Amino acid sequence: MISRATWAAYARRSPARLQGIGAAALSPASLALLAAAYPVPQERVKAIGLWAGISGIGLAAGPVAGGVLTEAFGWPAIFLVNLPIGVVLLLVGLRHLGESRNPSAPAIDIPGTVLSVLAVGALTYGLIEGGARGWTSPVILGSFTAAVILLAAFVAVEARRPAPMLLLRLFRQRLFTVSNTAMVVVGFALMGSSFFFSQFFVYVQGSSILRAGLQTLPVSLAMVIVSPYAGRLAARYGFRVVITTGLALAGPGLLALGMVHADTGYANVWWRLGLAGIGFALTLSPLTGAAIQAVSPQEGGLASGISGTTRQIGAVFGVALLGAVVRTLQAGGASFETGRS
């Protein structure tokens, strides 16, 4: 509501940050609830599949709702779209969610939290501004150097704290490490391609914001339909088979999207988006389930939070890095279409 009422860009940043903090807290918390409610691995991975499918509904509805609100009331109205949903979920949560508290839980790891935020922030800034300022400029080189130093400091601090934010020993489990590494890659590809294809539809093919939102629906709809089945398939055939199949579909889908040009008709685009979406759907929930299954039941909530965090880190880097590529090529005189390819 504050973001909607505040028109000045500098004044709107703080409310938007608060909205982002709330979203960042909700996503891992919802997965932690599933991890606690479904201790049996086979049932848990099915529940995570349903969770991913419902999340896909948000991905599908977001661009369309944003387009409708933007065209009808102006772009500041997009900040209101979460308000009624949040009120309803707050009331439902107060009524149906049982209280869960750990009196012996350790204090928040403030040094680790600060170092992780600064490290990711420095790296993201360098990726976003590199195309505009120059990759060898002192500011960008300093940003990347700071990111490396801060990341090393984060690892050193976490290894020595009695109750770290990130249990580094979890990464000794091969399944946990591989699943989270793959989650970064999938988050990178999913959000990077989704964001820039919406830009492609608007700025290259001249679609309206609402139409561009509708044109990106095949990815989200594929995730809504396929994600629940991904959990069931993973419970029946194992994580490796389902994840490998998903990556085998997402890869060609992304490759086919890279061959789209300004004059390519939508009839020859939607199936490429859908193919990539099916691949992502078969990958996301099994990767989360694999990460949770790799640790003890007591650490399932932490594992789900780490899995969600790695996906979001991949998403941030996907948008930032691909944006840097486009901006660098545009600075050299190339078009948006060339940069997108």
N, C-alpha and C positions, 0 to 999 in steps of 0.2 A: 504494500500500500504506500509506503514511504517513497519507494522508487517510482511509482506511478505518479505521485503528486509532485515529485522533484524534477524539474525540467533541466536544470543546469547539470552538465555532464560531471563536473568535479564533485557536486553535492550528491549525485546519484550513485557514486562508486561505493560508499560505505554501506547503504542499504542493500546493494547488490551483493556485496561481500557477505553480509549477514545471511542473505538468501542462499548463497553458495555454501556457507558453513552448515546451515540447517540441512541442506540436501546431502552434504558429505557425511553428516551424522546419521541420517535416516537409512541410507543404502546398506552400510555394513551392519547396522543394528537389525534390519529386517532379516538379513542372512543369518545373523547370530541367533535370532528367534527360531528360524527353521532348523539350525544345527542343534539347538536344545530340544525342540519339539519332536524331531525325528532322529533318535540316536542310532537306529538301524541303517547302515549305509545304503542298502538298496532302496529303502523308503525315502531316505533323505535326498538321494540324487533325483528321484521322481519329483519330490517337492521343489527342489531347486529348478527343475525343468519348468514346472508350473510358474514359479516365481519369475523366471526369465521370460516366459510367454506373456505374463501380465505386464512385465516391464516393457515388452515390445509394444504393448498397446499404447503406453505413454510415448514411445518413440514415433508411433504412427500418428497419434492424435496431436502431438506437439507442433509439428510444422503446419498442419492444416489449421489448427486452432490459432496459431500465431498469424497465419496468413489472413484468416477471417477477421481477427481483432485488429490487425494492422490496417487492412483496407477499410474497415468500418469505423474504427475509432482512433486510428493513429498508432504508431509503434509503441508509445508508453503504455498502452493498454495490455501489452503482453505480460507485464509484471503482475497483472491481476488474475491470470489464468490459474495460478496455483492456490489462490485464496479460498474459493469454495471447496476445492478438493481437500485442502489442509484443514478447514473447519470440520468437514464431515469425518475425516480420518481421526482428528483429535477427539471428537465425541465418541466415535466407535472404539478407539483405543482406550479411553478412560473407562469404558463400560466392559470391554472384553479382555484386555490384556492383563494378565496376572502380574503382580509385583514380583520382581526378582532383584535381590540385592545380595552382594557379597561383603559382609562386614570386614573381612580380612583382606579386601582388595588393596593392592599397593597404591600409593599416590601417583598422580599423573607425572609422567616423565617429561618435565618441562624442557630440560636441555636437549633431549633427543627430538622432541617435537619442534623446537625452534630451529635446530640444525637441519632437520629434514625439509622444513618449509623453505628455509633460506637456500638450501642446495637446489631443490627443484625450481624455485623461483629464479635463481641466477641462471640456471641452464635454459629455462623457458624464455627468459628475457633475451638471452643471447641468440636463441633460435629465431625468435620473432623479429628482433631488430637487426639481425645480421644482414639481411638483404638491403635494408635502407641505409644503415650506417657504414656498411662495408665489413666483410668478414675478418679483415686484418686490422680494423680500427682498434685503438687502445681500449675503448669502452667494451667492445665485443670480446676481445681477447681477455680482458680483465674479468668479464662476466663468466666466461668458460673456466678460467683459472680459479676463480672464486668457487664455482660449482664443484670442481674437483677437490679443492681443499676442504670445503664444507662437507662433502660426501665422505672423505677420509676421516674427518673429525667425527662425523656422525657414527661411522662404524666403530671407531676407537671408543667413543663414549658409551655406545650401546653394549660393547663387549665387556665393559667394566662396571656397569650399573647393576645393582642387585635386582631391580625390577624395571627392565628396559621397555621402551615403547614397542620395539621390534625384537622378538626373540631370535637372535641370529642362528641359534642351534637348530631352529626349524629347517633352515636351508641345508642342513646336513642330510635331510631326507630327500633322496633324488626325485621322487614323485612330486614333492612339494615344490622343489626348485624348478623343475621342468614345467610344471603346470603354471606357475606364476610368470616364468619367462615367456611362455607361449601366450599368456593372458595380456602381457604388455604388447606383444606383436599384434594380437587380434584387436585389442582396443585401439591401437595405432591405425590399423587398416580400416576398421569399422567407422570410427568417427572422422578420420581424415578423408576417406572417400565420400561419406555421407555429407559432410560439411561442404566440400568443394564441388560436389555435383549439384547441390542446391544453388551454389554460386554460378556454376556453369549454365544451369537452366535460365537463371535470371539475366546474367550479364553477357552471355554469349548467344543464347537462343532467344532472348527477349521475353521470357515468360514473366507473368506477374508473380508476386510473392505467394499468393494463394495457389496459383497453378503449379509453381515450383514445389510447394509442399505436397501437393497431390502427386506430382511426378516422382517424388522420392518414396512414395508409399510402398512399392514392391519390396524394398529391403525390410521395412518394419513389419509389413503383413506376413512376409515369409518367416520372420522371427516369431511373430505371434502364433502362427499355425504350427511351426515345426518344433519350437522350443520344448513344449510339453512332451512331445514324443522323443526328443533327444534324451531327456532324463530316463524314460522307460527303456530306450534302446541301450543306454549306458549301463543300466542295472542288469540288463539281460546279456549283452554281448561284451561288456567291459568298456573302460574308458578309451583304451588305445584304438579300438576299431572305430568307434563313433567319432572321436576327435580327428583321426587320420582321414576319415571320409569327409568330415566337414572342411578340413583344410584343403583336401583334394578338389572340393567344389568351389570354395571361396577363391582359391588361387586363379583358376581359369576365368571365374567371374570378374575378378579385378582386372585381369589381363584383357578381357573383352571390353571392359569399360574404358581402359586406356586407349582403345582404338576408336572411340566415339569422337566425331568431329562436329563442327558447327552445323553442318547441313544433314546430320544423321537424324532421321525421323524417329519419333518416340516409339513407334512400333518395333524398331530395331534396337531400342535401349532398355525397355522395361524388363525384358527377360534376362538381360545381363545383371541388372540390379537384383532381380529375384534370385538368380543363381548365387550371387554373392551373399545375399541375405540367408538363403538356406544353409550355405556353408558356415556362416557366422552362428546361426542358430544351433547347428549340430556341434559347435565347438565351445560356446560360452558356458553353458550350464554344466557339461561334463568336466570342463577345466576347474570350475569352482568345486564341484563334487570331489574331484581328485585331490585338490588341495586340502579339503576338510578331512577326507579319508586318510590322508598321509600322516595326520597327527592324532594325538589322544583325544577322547571325547571332551575332556576338560578344556582342551585348546581349540575346539572346533569353532567357537565364536571368534577367537583371534585369527584363526586361519581364514575364515570367511571375510573378515575385515581386511586382511592383507590381500586376499584375492581381489576384492573390490577396489582396493587402493591401486594395485598394479594395473587393473583395467583402466582406471581413471588417469593414471600417469601416462599410459600408452595413448589414451585419447588426447590428452593435453599435448603430448609430443607430436602426435599425428597432425593435429591442426596447426601447431606452431611450425613444425619442420616443413610440411608441405606448403604452408603459407610463405615460409621463407624462400622456398624454391620458386614459387610463382612470382614473388616480389623481386627476386634477383633477376629472373629472366625478363620481367617487365621493365626493370631498370635498364636492361640492355636493348630495349626496343621491341621485345617479343610481345605477343598478344596474350590475353588471359588463357585462351584455348591452348596455346603452345606451352604455357607454364603449367596448366592442368595436366597435359599429357606427360 
